[in-house]
Amino acid sequence: MPADESSAASGTDRSRAGAAISRALTPPLLAGPLPAGPAPFAGLALRSRPATGSRRPPAPRGGRGAGTPPRPGRRAGVRQTYERARRAWDRPLTAYYLILGAGLLITVLGLVMVYSASMIKALELSRPSTYFFRKQFIAAVIGAGLMMLASRMPLKLHRALAYPLLAGTVFLMVLVQVPGIGMSVNGNQNWIYLGGPFQLQPSEFGKLALILWGADLLARKQDKRLLAQWKHMLVPLVPVAFMLLGLIMLGGDMGTAIILTAILFGLLWLAGAPTRLFAAVLGFAVLIGFLLIKTSPNRMSRLSCIGASEPGPGDSCWQAVHGIYALASGGWFGSGLGASVEKWGQLPEPHTDFIFAITGEELGLAGTLSVLALFAALGYAGIRVAGRTEDPFVRYAAGGVTTWITAQAVINIGAVLGLLPIAGVPLPLFSYGGSALLPTMFAVGLMIAFAREDPAARAALAMRRPGVRWKTMRRRVMKRPSGER
């Protein structure tokens, strides 16, 4: 057979085979002759259904395929949120940011409330409405400098500062009792006149002096393993603390004496004082306090005003009752800044001892709970710093500062709420008073320095420096494989 005829026959056979395959793969509705060429044939073959005629399994409800993992339940979501919060709470810099943030927020909010609560009092004294605010603002600026200085000072310098600070405080507290130098405010002889509108209360610096000196003393004795003996634990810590208490009580300021006593017991507790020794010292302090209250009609009247709802005979509970009135009239969100009624001569000391009541009246329950939350955060951070350090000086000093701020806040707020007698102590970092604000802000800076001294916090702060971060990123880029992006 010739070559052209054989090639034509083979082409005919191939066309017949292609037509048979296309009829087998084409659905009934599309049956018929197909256009010649490979492209249409391939397109129909890709669009055609499988010859088996099986259908896809129905997709489950909810729009997910069979291989998609189920969504986590509500409990799993809550657990994940809790784990994230716990990991964030356990970060090395948590205490550092809590102390810095809570201290600054309390101080700034205190400045706002001092201005609002003291305007009417300043006008009553024929002063500008910003008189007390300007003094408090100057003290806050100086205190911010002291806080920054304390946060940058090394621990050795803090320990070296303890003895000069204690000696200077004792000297000033002795000068308070000298006629012509010391002055009396509200019946308490605890002030030194500095000239102009400025006064100084040395007993406020006595709290800081006792903490630094007591922490250094106990740390040195712990290094020598002497705290196991009760004599070394009490002497000379307790005699020096009683000397400061005696100088304070000569001026009649029992509220500051209570805070100083709380600091003393906090240091003894941190030093691991035995229960019997601790109970003996506590019983002796309670006995002295009972005698001092019993022999003073003014202190007895304050004690009788706990839980009072009426001013009583002779308006002896006037301040306590009007503090409750201010809190009760605030409601949930208060009457607004500057809209307090009690500060118009009804509530004594609205910008100092009872500024928390004005806060409740103007900012409501939301404002007072915010203040309590800030103090709680500050107290928690102090406990965390004292509990995680291995340096005995840091542990005693951090515990002493935390005891000081927490105890003073509890006594002040408890008096405003009518749960404790009025002790005449300001709310730390919040109430008006430069003599109280300066040492407290220095103590907050001390806590910041302690939080920075933690090894993990120090490493985390070092990683945040721009140079260290750039070097670290360069090392990571250099270590990557050559083909990785």
Secondary structure in CASP SS format (residue, H / E / C, confidence):
PFRMAT SS
TARGET T0000
AUTHOR 0000-0000-0000
METHOD secondary structure of the structure
MODEL  1
M C 1.00
P C 1.00
A H 1.00
D H 1.00
E H 1.00
S H 1.00
S H 1.00
A H 1.00
A H 1.00
S H 1.00
G H 1.00
T H 1.00
D H 1.00
R H 1.00
S H 1.00
R H 1.00
A H 1.00
G H 1.00
A H 1.00
A H 1.00
I H 1.00
S H 1.00
R H 1.00
A H 1.00
L H 1.00
T C 1.00
P C 1.00
P H 1.00
L H 1.00
L H 1.00
A C 1.00
G C 1.00
P C 1.00
L C 1.00
P C 1.00
A C 1.00
G C 1.00
P H 1.00
A H 1.00
P H 1.00
F H 1.00
A H 1.00
G H 1.00
L H 1.00
A H 1.00
L H 1.00
R H 1.00
S C 1.00
R C 1.00
P C 1.00
A C 1.00
T C 1.00
G C 1.00
S C 1.00
R C 1.00
R C 1.00
P C 1.00
P C 1.00
A C 1.00
P C 1.00
R C 1.00
G C 1.00
G C 1.00
R C 1.00
G C 1.00
A C 1.00
G C 1.00
T C 1.00
P C 1.00
P C 1.00
R C 1.00
P C 1.00
G C 1.00
R H 1.00
R H 1.00
A H 1.00
G H 1.00
V H 1.00
R H 1.00
Q H 1.00
T H 1.00
Y H 1.00
E H 1.00
R H 1.00
A H 1.00
R H 1.00
R H 1.00
A H 1.00
W H 1.00
D C 1.00
R C 1.00
P C 1.00
L C 1.00
T H 1.00
A H 1.00
Y H 1.00
Y H 1.00
L H 1.00
I H 1.00
L H 1.00
G H 1.00
A H 1.00
G H 1.00
L H 1.00
L H 1.00
I H 1.00
T H 1.00
V H 1.00
L H 1.00
G H 1.00
L H 1.00
V H 1.00
M H 1.00
V H 1.00
Y H 1.00
S H 1.00
A H 1.00
S H 1.00
M H 1.00
I H 1.00
K H 1.00
A H 1.00
L H 1.00
E H 1.00
L C 1.00
S C 1.00
R C 1.00
P C 1.00
S C 1.00
T C 1.00
Y H 1.00
F H 1.00
F H 1.00
R H 1.00
K H 1.00
Q H 1.00
F H 1.00
I H 1.00
A H 1.00
A H 1.00
V H 1.00
I H 1.00
G H 1.00
A H 1.00
G H 1.00
L H 1.00
M H 1.00
M H 1.00
L H 1.00
A H 1.00
S H 1.00
R H 1.00
M C 1.00
P C 1.00
L H 1.00
K H 1.00
L H 1.00
H H 1.00
R H 1.00
A H 1.00
L H 1.00
A H 1.00
Y H 1.00
P H 1.00
L H 1.00
L H 1.00
A H 1.00
G H 1.00
T H 1.00
V H 1.00
F H 1.00
L H 1.00
M H 1.00
V H 1.00
L H 1.00
V H 1.00
Q C 1.00
V C 1.00
P C 1.00
G C 1.00
I C 1.00
G E 1.00
M E 1.00
S E 1.00
V E 1.00
N C 1.00
G C 1.00
N E 1.00
Q E 1.00
N E 1.00
W E 1.00
I E 1.00
Y E 1.00
L E 1.00
G E 1.00
G C 1.00
P C 1.00
F E 1.00
Q E 1.00
L E 1.00
Q C 1.00
P H 1.00
S H 1.00
E H 1.00
F H 1.00
G H 1.00
K H 1.00
L H 1.00
A H 1.00
L H 1.00
I H 1.00
L H 1.00
W H 1.00
G H 1.00
A H 1.00
D H 1.00
L H 1.00
L H 1.00
A H 1.00
R H 1.00
K H 1.00
Q H 1.00
D H 1.00
K C 1.00
R C 1.00
L C 1.00
L C 1.00
A C 1.00
Q C 1.00
W H 1.00
K H 1.00
H H 1.00
M H 1.00
L H 1.00
V C 1.00
P C 1.00
L H 1.00
V H 1.00
P H 1.00
V H 1.00
A H 1.00
F H 1.00
M H 1.00
L H 1.00
L H 1.00
G H 1.00
L H 1.00
I H 1.00
M H 1.00
L H 1.00
G C 1.00
G C 1.00
D C 1.00
M H 1.00
G H 1.00
T H 1.00
A H 1.00
I H 1.00
I H 1.00
L H 1.00
T H 1.00
A H 1.00
I H 1.00
L H 1.00
F H 1.00
G H 1.00
L H 1.00
L H 1.00
W H 1.00
L H 1.00
A C 1.00
G C 1.00
A C 1.00
P C 1.00
T H 1.00
R H 1.00
L H 1.00
F H 1.00
A H 1.00
A H 1.00
V H 1.00
L H 1.00
G H 1.00
F H 1.00
A H 1.00
V H 1.00
L H 1.00
I H 1.00
G H 1.00
F H 1.00
L H 1.00
L H 1.00
I H 1.00
K H 1.00
T C 1.00
S C 1.00
P H 1.00
N H 1.00
R H 1.00
M H 1.00
S H 1.00
R H 1.00
L H 1.00
S H 1.00
C C 1.00
I C 1.00
G C 1.00
A C 1.00
S C 1.00
E C 1.00
P C 1.00
G C 1.00
P H 1.00
G H 1.00
D H 1.00
S C 1.00
C C 1.00
W H 1.00
Q H 1.00
A H 1.00
V H 1.00
H H 1.00
G H 1.00
I H 1.00
Y H 1.00
A H 1.00
L H 1.00
A H 1.00
S H 1.00
G H 1.00
G C 1.00
W C 1.00
F C 1.00
G C 1.00
S C 1.00
G C 1.00
L C 1.00
G C 1.00
A C 1.00
S C 1.00
V C 1.00
E C 1.00
K C 1.00
W C 1.00
G C 1.00
Q C 1.00
L C 1.00
P C 1.00
E C 1.00
P C 1.00
H C 1.00
T C 1.00
D C 1.00
F C 1.00
I H 1.00
F H 1.00
A H 1.00
I H 1.00
T H 1.00
G H 1.00
E H 1.00
E H 1.00
L H 1.00
G H 1.00
L H 1.00
A H 1.00
G H 1.00
T H 1.00
L H 1.00
S H 1.00
V H 1.00
L H 1.00
A H 1.00
L H 1.00
F H 1.00
A H 1.00
A H 1.00
L H 1.00
G H 1.00
Y H 1.00
A H 1.00
G H 1.00
I H 1.00
R H 1.00
V H 1.00
A H 1.00
G H 1.00
R H 1.00
T C 1.00
E C 1.00
D C 1.00
P H 1.00
F H 1.00
V H 1.00
R H 1.00
Y H 1.00
A H 1.00
A H 1.00
G H 1.00
G H 1.00
V H 1.00
T H 1.00
T H 1.00
W H 1.00
I H 1.00
T H 1.00
A H 1.00
Q H 1.00
A H 1.00
V H 1.00
I H 1.00
N H 1.00
I H 1.00
G H 1.00
A H 1.00
V H 1.00
L C 1.00
G C 1.00
L C 1.00
L C 1.00
P C 1.00
I C 1.00
A C 1.00
G C 1.00
V C 1.00
P C 1.00
L C 1.00
P C 1.00
L C 1.00
F C 1.00
S C 1.00
Y C 1.00
G C 1.00
G H 1.00
S H 1.00
A H 1.00
L H 1.00
L H 1.00
P H 1.00
T H 1.00
M H 1.00
F H 1.00
A H 1.00
V H 1.00
G H 1.00
L H 1.00
M H 1.00
I H 1.00
A H 1.00
F H 1.00
A H 1.00
R H 1.00
E H 1.00
D C 1.00
P H 1.00
A H 1.00
A H 1.00
R H 1.00
A H 1.00
A H 1.00
L H 1.00
A H 1.00
M H 1.00
R C 1.00
R C 1.00
P H 1.00
G H 1.00
V H 1.00
R H 1.00
W H 1.00
K H 1.00
T H 1.00
M H 1.00
R H 1.00
R H 1.00
R H 1.00
V H 1.00
M H 1.00
K H 1.00
R C 1.00
P C 1.00
S C 1.00
G C 1.00
E C 1.00
R C 1.00
END
